[in-house]
């Protein structure tokens, strides 16, 4: 089906796949619990997991780019990720 030649791409995809499984499981759990207060608790957990998934996937990607991109561009990408996280928090 897919031939993955780059271990960094595989790692990033794997993190996103696990995230998707968490999202789907949470949605099914919300439907099973069938209560707004419990669904909000599940949703709060997902809100916590989202930035962790973003940071993990971006870290893997940055590690893959480390030897191929200039340090200036690497710093700009890292700064962009940091700004996204700060902007989403406040």
N, C-alpha and C positions, 0 to 999 in steps of 0.2 A: 504494500500500500504506500508507505512513505519510507524513503531511504534517508536517514539522518546522517549527514557527514560531519556535522559540527556538534561537539558535545555541549557547547554553550547554548546553542539553539535548542537542543534536546532538554537541557536543564530548565531553560525559561519556559518552554512548552509544558514540561512536567509540572512546574509550579502553578501555571495557569490552569492546567487540567485538574490538579488537586483543589484549586480554588473553586473551579466550576462544580466539582463534586460536593464541596462544602455548601455552596449556594443552593444546589438542587436539594441536598439533604435538609438544609434549613427550611426551604420552601415546603417540603413534604412534612416536616415536623410542625410547621405553623398550621398547615391544614389538619394534621392529626390532633393537635392541641385544641384548635378551634376556639381560642380565647384571645382577645386583643392584648391583654396584659402579658400573656405568655409569648405571644408573637413578637411583642416589642422587646422582650428580653432576648429572644433568639436574634432579632434584627440588630440589637446592640452588640451582640457577639460578632456578627458579620461586619459591623462598622469598625470594630477593633481589628478584625482579621484583614480587611481591605488594604490598609496602608502597609501592613507587614508583607502581604503578597507583592505589592508594588515595589517595596524596597528590596525584597529578595530577588524578584525577577530582574530588576534594574541592576542590582549588584552582580548577578551572573552575567548579564549583558556587558556591563562595564569591564568585568574581568576578561571577557572575550575580546573586547576592543583594546585592552591595555597595550598590547604590542603593535597595534595597527593604526592607532590614532595618536596625534600629538598630545602631549600633556595638557596644553591649553584647551583643546577641544574636549578632552576627558574631564577637565575641571568644569568646563561650561555645562556639560551634560549632567554632572553631579550636582552642580548648582541649580540647574533646572529642576531636577528631581526634588531637591531640598525645598525649592520655592513652591512646587506643587503641594508638597506635604504641609508647609506652613500655611499656604492659602486655603487648603481644605480644612484646617483646624480652626481658623478664626473667622 
